[in-house]
């Protein structure tokens, strides 16, 4: 099983990289990202920069490794604190409103804060109830911010996202240390995380891709802590089981960003593998699986019977877009599977939920038949490029992305002396915007290349530390599931961002024996 997953993981990455490096330049597809430096050159530049950092570190590993081991309890908190401070300065200086789904969520949260429920777009929330949790959380954060400062501001949400991004960086370091047993590799992974995620302009956008970042990492971190058998720390000292916590996190994460549940499915798959391995582990695995299911169900009940009703919003029944809608839209040849208004209008025009699903499946079937085998393969090829060939993760693309620092009657955001500097990097047309985009493309391609190399390594040299139920199996299986999800349903590079830390964790696997 472990070699089969490594093989599939490597295969899909090799195919994806081939499409990016040798096919995409001559292929026209929806939302095609263009950069000032070609993919091959920018990947080479990123590789050279990485080697300039990594080679000296590994050459001095005999002295550097014990030093980092002894001092990491001080170094890592300082790095994360500095990262958080920079992120807060960044978002407070450069925040802008974005007029697509984030606008609908923020408007609803602010109207709740002002007790203006009649002004909330019930039609939007009824069609997209997956955003209810964001409205709930944002309202609580805005309320807390107003209580502390005495005035309304959108910035508490942005600062909260800085906390999410920083905590995620700490989890990436901890998980890497547990997986690969090297402080040098852990610091290299943390550096990549800071560059790819911690300093990403996506931290400004108030939406589920940002808040959802934390849940898969927490689930993986708890799973690894339990699997390693270590008894230190708060997780194993709790009276409830860690698997119950995993179930709660999976359920809550699903309500924030549906894709976050993929890692939970991978954890359950690993547990079922343990279940069939032998009688000695069967009882324990059954208890763990049952505990996680109980946690998931209990959290689901709390969310839908306590948290959502507390907002006092009455949604229109039958208005919600079902999963069949996103499956149908993922087969739209005009948009290569990306969101398109005409598909949204079709689903929205049907009132009966069953009829919605049947119509979606009927249209999807017609599109598959029209494609034929060769046409479907071509469509999936374009979707894979839409998803994987943009290192900015479709930054600046959705709707009126840069709507400004004022938005209707929402709290305006003041500029400061740092705003023009940051704007030059994050606003389209800024003097450094193209350079920023190219740098992110190079870093992303480097991560994908290293993921492929690590996949080859674990396929060719499996050992007992790479067990089917251990972390690397979970990571690879999760990313395979994510790719399948994006190929089946609506496509967009942004949907990969929530699992970018997993790609980073997988990318440094081939370095684990260099100590």
HELIX and SHEET records of a PDB file:
HELIX    1   1 UNK A    2  UNK A   18  1                                  17    
HELIX    2   2 UNK A   19  UNK A   23  3                                   5    
HELIX    3   3 UNK A   24  UNK A   26  5                                   3    
HELIX    4   4 UNK A   39  UNK A   59  1                                  21    
HELIX    5   5 UNK A   61  UNK A   94  1                                  34    
HELIX    6   6 UNK A  101  UNK A  113  1                                  13    
HELIX    7   7 UNK A  117  UNK A  119  5                                   3    
HELIX    8   8 UNK A  122  UNK A  127  1                                   6    
HELIX    9   9 UNK A  129  UNK A  131  5                                   3    
HELIX   10  10 UNK A  132  UNK A  149  1                                  18    
HELIX   11  11 UNK A  155  UNK A  180  1                                  26    
HELIX   12  12 UNK A  183  UNK A  193  1                                  11    
HELIX   13  13 UNK A  194  UNK A  198  3                                   5    
HELIX   14  14 UNK A  201  UNK A  204  5                                   4    
HELIX   15  15 UNK A  208  UNK A  211  1                                   4    
HELIX   16  16 UNK A  213  UNK A  228  1                                  16    
HELIX   17  17 UNK A  242  UNK A  256  1                                  15    
HELIX   18  18 UNK A  258  UNK A  260  5                                   3    
HELIX   19  19 UNK A  261  UNK A  277  1                                  17    
HELIX   20  20 UNK A  279  UNK A  302  1                                  24    
HELIX   21  21 UNK A  303  UNK A  307  3                                   5    
HELIX   22  22 UNK A  309  UNK A  311  5                                   3    
HELIX   23  23 UNK A  323  UNK A  329  1                                   7    
HELIX   24  24 UNK A  341  UNK A  348  1                                   8    
HELIX   25  25 UNK A  353  UNK A  388  1                                  36    
HELIX   26  26 UNK A  419  UNK A  426  1                                   8    
HELIX   27  27 UNK A  433  UNK A  460  1                                  28    
HELIX   28  28 UNK A  471  UNK A  488  1                                  18    
HELIX   29  29 UNK A  493  UNK A  499  5                                   7    
HELIX   30  30 UNK A  500  UNK A  507  1                                   8    
HELIX   31  31 UNK A  509  UNK A  511  5                                   3    
SHEET    1   A 2 UNK A  97  UNK A  99  0                                        
SHEET    2   A 2 UNK A 400  UNK A 404 -1                                        
END                                                                             
